[in-house]
Each structure stands twice: as C-alpha cells, then as structure tokens.
Amino acid sequence: MATMLIWMPPEKIALFKAIVESYDNLATLRTEDPAQHHLRLYFAVESASEVYALIDSLEGQFSIRRIA
C-alpha cells in the first residue's frame, strides 16, 4: 500500500473526491487533518504511476499541493 498526502482548498474537495472515486479501485481518499484540509490518498503500489498522472492532470484545476 502506498499513500500520498495532499492539500487543496476545502471548496474543491467534494468534486475531487467524486473524480477519484470515478476511477474504480484506483485510490481511496481520506481526510487526514480536516482543519488543515490535508487529504491522504491510499493506493496499490502497482497503481502509483496512474495516481501520480491523475494528480498531475488535476493539480492546477484543484490547486493541489503535495505535502512531504
């Protein structure tokens, strides 16, 4: 299992979650820190390249920041 921690403006989270869930079994999205709007994506290591590509494609539209 691999994970990625990200941040985005709260008003964009619901739409982002819907998009992630539309990719069956690609990733699961959970709120890591609601006060800071930190979200964690959980995904299979084998799907990492697809997850990174999806995040890269949505980064500008959703103002996504990856958190180390």
C-alpha positions in Angstrom: 0.0 0.0 0.0 1.3 3.4 -0.9 0.0 6.8 0.2 0.2 10.5 -0.8 -0.7 13.5 1.4 -2.1 16.5 -0.4 -3.7 19.8 0.3 -6.4 21.7 -1.6 -9.0 24.4 -0.9 -11.9 23.0 1.0 -14.5 24.1 -1.6 -12.9 21.8 -4.1 -12.6 18.6 -2.0 -16.1 17.2 -2.8 -15.6 17.4 -6.6 -12.1 16.0 -6.3 -13.4 13.0 -4.2 -16.0 12.3 -6.8 -13.4 12.3 -9.6 -11.1 10.0 -7.6 -14.0 7.6 -6.9 -15.0 7.5 -10.5 -11.8 5.5 -11.2 -12.9 2.2 -9.8 -10.4 0.8 -7.3 -7.6 3.3 -8.2 -7.4 5.0 -4.9 -9.2 5.7 -1.6 -9.4 9.3 -0.3 -9.5 10.0 3.4 -9.3 13.3 5.4 -6.0 13.3 7.3 -6.5 16.7 9.0 -9.8 18.5 8.5 -8.6 21.8 10.0 -5.7 22.0 7.6 -7.5 20.5 4.6 -5.0 17.6 4.3 -6.2 14.6 2.4 -4.5 11.2 2.1 -4.8 9.0 -1.0 -4.3 5.3 -0.4 -3.4 3.2 -3.4 -1.7 0.0 -4.6 2.0 0.4 -5.4 1.2 -1.0 -8.8 -1.2 1.9 -9.4 1.3 4.6 -8.4 2.0 5.9 -11.9 -1.7 6.2 -12.7 -2.4 8.0 -9.4 0.5 10.4 -10.0 -0.6 11.1 -13.5 -4.2 11.8 -12.3 -2.9 14.2 -9.6 -0.6 15.9 -12.1 -3.5 16.4 -14.5 -5.8 17.9 -11.8 -3.1 19.9 -9.9 -3.8 23.3 -11.5 -7.6 23.0 -11.6 -7.8 22.0 -7.9 -4.8 23.9 -6.6 -3.4 20.7 -5.2 -0.2 20.8 -3.2 1.7 17.7 -2.3 2.8 17.5 1.3 6.1 15.6 2.0 
